Amino acid sequence: MARKSRPTFKKRQKEIARQQKARDKMTRRMAKKEDGELPSLPPGEEDPDIAGIQPGPQPLPEEWNYVPRPLPSRAPEKEAGNDRSADQRKGDDPSHKGSHSP
């Protein structure tokens, strides 16, 4: 009949070290939490970091309020008498096959 093997001494030492490390980590976290608390403001004072902020969307800064200039108009095509588009003309002309220039 098979017996359960006992944990080795080295394995037990590793487990104790792991538990001690976890306790040390918890102690450091608690100390950091206690030291990191922000001081409370006296009643009636506002936090300077959030002073003047209203709930909801905030207004844009002044430098962002600009009116874009209109884009320049395109020059009329050279062939004003021909009412077909450039794509239609390109399909009719075999010299334009595979070319992107007019």
C-alpha positions in Angstrom: 0.0 0.0 0.0 1.3 3.5 -1.0 1.9 6.0 1.7 1.7 9.8 1.4 5.2 11.3 1.3 6.0 13.9 3.9 6.9 17.4 2.7 10.6 17.8 2.7 12.3 20.3 5.1 13.3 22.5 2.2 9.7 22.6 0.9 8.4 23.6 4.3 11.1 26.4 4.6 10.0 27.8 1.2 6.4 27.8 2.3 7.3 29.7 5.5 9.3 32.2 3.5 6.3 32.7 1.1 4.0 33.4 4.0 6.4 35.8 5.7 6.8 37.7 2.4 3.0 38.0 2.1 2.8 39.3 5.7 5.6 41.9 5.0 3.8 43.0 1.8 0.5 43.4 3.6 2.3 45.5 6.3 3.9 47.7 3.7 0.5 48.2 2.0 -1.2 49.2 5.2 1.6 51.6 6.1 1.5 53.2 2.6 -2.3 53.5 2.9 -2.1 55.3 6.2 0.7 57.6 5.1 -0.9 58.4 1.7 -4.2 59.8 3.0 -4.9 63.3 1.9 -5.5 66.0 4.5 -9.1 67.0 4.7 -10.0 70.6 3.8 -11.6 72.8 6.3 -15.4 73.2 5.8 -16.3 75.7 3.2 -13.1 75.5 1.2 -12.8 74.1 -2.3 -10.1 71.8 -3.6 -7.9 74.0 -5.7 -7.4 71.3 -8.3 -11.1 71.1 -9.2 -12.1 74.7 -8.4 -14.6 76.1 -10.9 -15.3 72.8 -12.7 -19.0 72.3 -13.4 -20.6 68.9 -14.0 -20.9 67.9 -17.6 -18.9 68.9 -20.7 -16.4 71.7 -20.1 -16.1 74.8 -22.4 -13.2 74.8 -24.9 -10.2 76.9 -24.2 -10.1 80.3 -26.1 -7.2 79.1 -28.4 -9.5 76.3 -29.7 -12.3 78.7 -30.7 -11.3 79.5 -34.3 -13.2 79.7 -37.5 -11.6 77.7 -40.4 -10.9 79.5 -43.6 -12.9 78.4 -46.7 -11.0 76.1 -49.0 -10.0 77.6 -52.4 -12.4 76.7 -55.3 -11.3 74.2 -57.9 -10.4 75.5 -61.4 -12.9 74.6 -64.1 -11.9 71.8 -66.5 -10.2 72.7 -69.8 -12.8 71.0 -71.9 -15.9 73.0 -71.0 -17.8 72.1 -74.1 -17.6 68.4 -73.4 -20.3 67.4 -70.7 -18.9 63.9 -70.1 -16.9 63.3 -66.9 -13.2 62.4 -67.0 -13.9 58.8 -66.0 -16.3 58.4 -69.0 -13.7 59.9 -71.4 -11.0 57.7 -69.9 -13.0 54.6 -70.7 -13.5 55.6 -74.3 -9.8 56.3 -75.1 -7.6 53.2 -75.4 -4.4 55.4 -74.8 -5.6 55.9 -71.2 -5.6 52.2 -70.3 -4.0 51.8 -66.9 -2.8 55.4 -66.8 -3.8 57.8 -64.1 -2.8 61.0 -65.9 -5.2 62.8 -68.3 
